Amino acid sequence: MARRAGVGEVAERPYWREAEARVLVEAWRSSGETLARFARRHGVEPRRLARWVSRLERGADEGVRFHPVRLLEQQAEPERRGNGAPIEIDLAHGRRVCVPRGFEAEDLRRVLVVLGDVAAC
């Protein structure tokens, strides 16, 4: 049986998996301290802990959503489309991402992170 890491052990790690972040978030919530005070006491950057609090709260309400993706060959001259057409983003190395109007910005950011064209947070 795997041993559950303690707060101090998790706080020292450079990278937290979701289960490890939950250990710190639950410890903070049960501590009664402000987030900043708890983070300082454990040597954690308050923004890092706050980001995980937000991510875990958001994750409880959302499931994973998939959007259809289609790879296109690069065209010599892109076609000009009307207002209802998808948005096309030309990336490095001849790659292009096409997204429909109304595509959620956060979902697009995740796609670009996976493609390596935007720095992960």
C-alpha positions as CSV (number, residue, x, y, z in Angstrom):
1,M,0.0,0.0,0.0
2,A,1.4,3.4,-1.0
3,R,2.2,5.8,1.8
4,R,0.4,9.2,1.6
5,A,2.9,12.1,1.7
6,G,2.7,14.6,4.5
7,V,2.2,18.4,4.0
8,G,5.9,19.2,4.6
9,E,7.1,16.6,2.2
10,V,4.7,17.7,-0.6
11,A,5.5,21.4,0.0
12,E,9.2,20.8,-0.8
13,R,8.5,19.1,-4.1
14,P,9.1,21.2,-7.3
15,Y,6.1,19.6,-9.0
16,W,2.8,18.6,-7.5
17,R,0.4,16.0,-9.0
18,E,-3.2,16.6,-8.3
19,A,-3.3,14.1,-5.4
20,E,-0.4,15.9,-3.8
21,A,-1.9,19.3,-4.3
22,R,-5.1,18.1,-2.6
23,V,-3.0,17.2,0.5
24,L,-1.9,20.8,0.8
25,V,-5.2,22.4,-0.1
26,E,-7.1,20.2,2.5
27,A,-4.4,20.9,5.1
28,W,-4.8,24.7,4.4
29,R,-8.6,24.6,4.6
30,S,-8.5,22.7,7.9
31,S,-5.8,24.9,9.4
32,G,-8.0,28.0,9.8
33,E,-5.1,30.2,8.6
34,T,-5.1,32.6,5.7
35,L,-3.7,31.1,2.5
36,A,-0.7,33.4,2.6
37,R,0.1,32.6,6.2
38,F,-0.2,28.8,5.6
39,A,1.9,29.0,2.5
40,R,4.7,31.0,4.3
41,R,4.7,28.6,7.1
42,H,5.3,25.7,4.8
43,G,7.7,27.5,2.4
44,V,5.2,27.5,-0.5
45,E,4.6,30.3,-2.9
46,P,1.1,31.6,-2.1
47,R,0.3,32.0,-5.8
48,R,1.1,28.4,-6.5
49,L,-1.2,27.2,-3.7
50,A,-4.0,29.6,-4.8
51,R,-3.7,28.3,-8.4
52,W,-4.2,24.8,-7.2
53,V,-7.1,25.8,-5.0
54,S,-8.7,27.3,-8.1
55,R,-7.9,24.4,-10.3
56,L,-9.2,21.8,-7.9
57,E,-12.5,23.8,-7.4
58,R,-12.9,24.2,-11.1
59,G,-12.1,20.5,-11.7
60,A,-14.9,19.5,-9.4
61,D,-17.5,21.2,-11.5
62,E,-16.1,20.4,-15.0
63,G,-15.6,17.1,-16.8
64,V,-13.1,16.7,-19.6
65,R,-14.4,18.2,-22.8
66,F,-13.1,17.2,-26.2
67,H,-13.4,19.3,-29.4
68,P,-13.0,17.9,-32.8
69,V,-9.6,18.5,-34.3
70,R,-8.7,18.1,-38.0
71,L,-5.2,18.4,-39.4
72,L,-5.0,20.3,-42.6
73,E,-2.2,20.4,-45.2
74,Q,-0.7,23.9,-45.5
75,Q,-2.2,25.7,-48.4
76,A,-0.1,28.0,-50.6
77,E,-2.6,30.9,-50.2
78,P,-5.1,30.7,-47.4
79,E,-8.7,31.1,-48.5
80,R,-10.5,34.2,-47.3
81,R,-13.7,33.3,-45.4
82,G,-16.7,35.1,-44.2
83,N,-17.6,36.3,-40.6
84,G,-19.2,32.9,-39.6
85,A,-16.1,30.9,-40.6
86,P,-13.6,29.3,-38.1
87,I,-10.6,31.2,-36.8
88,E,-7.3,30.0,-38.2
89,I,-4.1,30.4,-36.3
90,D,-0.8,29.7,-38.2
91,L,1.8,28.3,-35.8
92,A,5.5,27.6,-36.2
93,H,6.7,24.8,-38.4
94,G,3.8,25.1,-40.8
95,R,1.1,24.0,-38.3
96,R,-2.3,25.6,-38.3
97,V,-5.1,25.4,-35.7
98,C,-8.6,26.1,-36.8
99,V,-11.2,26.8,-34.1
100,P,-14.9,27.6,-34.5
101,R,-16.3,31.0,-33.4
102,G,-17.3,30.7,-29.7
103,F,-14.4,28.4,-28.9
104,E,-13.6,28.9,-25.2
105,A,-10.3,30.7,-24.6
106,E,-9.2,28.4,-21.9
107,D,-9.7,25.4,-24.2
108,L,-7.6,27.1,-26.9
109,R,-4.9,27.9,-24.4
110,R,-4.7,24.2,-23.4
111,V,-4.5,23.1,-27.1
112,L,-1.6,25.5,-27.7
113,V,0.2,24.3,-24.5
114,V,-0.1,20.7,-25.8
115,L,1.3,21.8,-29.2
116,G,4.1,23.6,-27.4
117,D,3.4,27.1,-28.8
118,V,2.4,28.7,-25.4
119,A,4.3,28.3,-22.1
120,A,2.4,26.3,-19.5
121,C,1.4,28.0,-16.3
